Amino acid sequence: MLKLFNLSLKLKGFPIKEAQAFLKTIKKKQELDFDAYLETSKQVIVNHHLKHNPFYRDLAKHADVNDWGTLPVMTKYDLQQPLEQRLSNGFSTKNVFINKTSGSSGTPFVFAKDKFCHALIWSNFMDRYSWFNLDLNRSKQARFYGIPLDKKGYYKERIKDELSNRFRFSVFNLSDEQLAKNVEKFRNTSFDYINGYTSSIVQFAKYLEQEHIVLKTICPSLKACIVTSEMLFTTDKTLLEKQLGIPVINEYGAAELGLIAFQNQKDEWIVNTEDLFIEILDDKNNALPYGEEGRVVITSLYNKAHAFIRYDLGDIGMLSNISTPQKPILKKLIGRTSDLVKLPSGKKAAGLTFYYVTKTIMENSGNVKEFIIEQLKLDTFKISYVSKTSLTEKHTTEIKKAISKYLEPNLVVNFERKEKLTRSKSGKLKQFSSYLT
């Protein structure tokens, strides 16, 4: 069978075959002497960016390269400047992979990865999926993700879905009528696994429970369900396993970093040590021991185009007491939950629907630093934002049009510009909050 997923990466210039071979080399080095591998990798990436990346050199000008703790902790604010100013020498917007963060922390930005780094990230995903006998080149995926609704973006994602052997279910419409159609699609398609936003799949599972359906009984080819992008609570996992009839795998990742942690068959949330280095820090940037809760700070060990060194992801987490440097186990992750959006028509949508509103804000204004969205009434939303100047009438109209497109028409959307936004004790902004009872 033709490896379409690998081929699609190769055609885009991502050296997937070389990256897969390099991942095997990393694993061998880790087996021989993990500590030496880690320290060497950290030193190499720091020295690379100090030598070739003016942005990082300026950021770390007071650091002692021989003392990891003196390296600055990078924040999303640090990265809110033109991408061209953050790229290493030899890299431009024409020879890197460019993407945007979802803005789930309220502080969105554009980032880049060199093409080898991007291929290595996908190699790592493939490795983890193999733990459950899943193959991105062969296994049919039922995908619960959003999709751009503009014609160009929509068809681009549909083509990617086709090449990646996956079918995309809407997370914008979680009505009973749509979920019934989802059931029929599973009944008539030999899906191997489910992948997508936690809240959307949980809503599907609640519908299955309501209709007394166990998905595995009508789609016996299903092997597993991978949930990502949002918190997976124990009660939700129990519901999913019951109504889907398959193992539920918790995945933790970030667009700018790739795979951070992946649950194994023993229900251990294994941290990715192959191409990332994870730290749990206190408010003064001191490393915390296993079992203590703190800020998740991550270093990307192979991104030579863009520095992510001691990068504060905006999450709060804890590593298990039984962790080791070679096998860190993520015990707890706080935040990243998205409320369900309920609308006057009775329609429900995933909170991450606002990811696409985030893109609209960024692309149309280029001015917003951070923002939050609150649902005050069934038909009324408030967008509070921090920016140098107020959004123009043109921008607010475009944002309202986007909300109308992604959710439904005739919603009331108010805007308020603020000097700063109220944060939780963790320091994280909740992008979407609903005050409906």
Salt bridges, closest charged atoms under 4 A:
GLU39 OE2 - LYS42 NZ 3.23
ASP58 OD1 - LYS61 NZ 3.51
ASP127 OD2 - LYS27 NZ 3.37
ASP127 OD2 - ARG128 NH1 2.76
ASP135 OD2 - ARG138 NH1 2.80
GLU157 OE2 - LYS160 NZ 3.28
GLU157 OE1 - ARG168 NH2 2.99
ASP161 OD2 - ARG158 NH1 3.94
ASP161 OD1 - ARG166 NE 2.55
ASP161 OD2 - ARG168 NE 2.82
GLU184 OE2 - ARG187 NE 3.24
ASP192 OD1 - LYS223 NZ 2.83
GLU209 OE2 - LYS242 NZ 3.86
ASP267 OD1 - LYS237 NZ 3.41
GLU268 OE1 - LYS327 NZ 3.17
GLU274 OE2 - LYS27 NZ 2.86
GLU274 OE1 - ARG128 NH2 2.79
GLU279 OE1 - ARG310 NH2 3.02
GLU293 OE1 - LYS332 NZ 3.10
ASP312 OD2 - ARG295 NE 2.97
ASP315 OD2 - ARG336 NE 3.34
ASP315 OD1 - LYS428 NZ 2.37
ASP339 OD1 - LYS430 NZ 3.40
GLU363 OE2 - LYS100 NZ 2.58
GLU370 OE1 - ARG423 NH2 2.56
GLU416 OE1 - LYS382 NZ 2.74
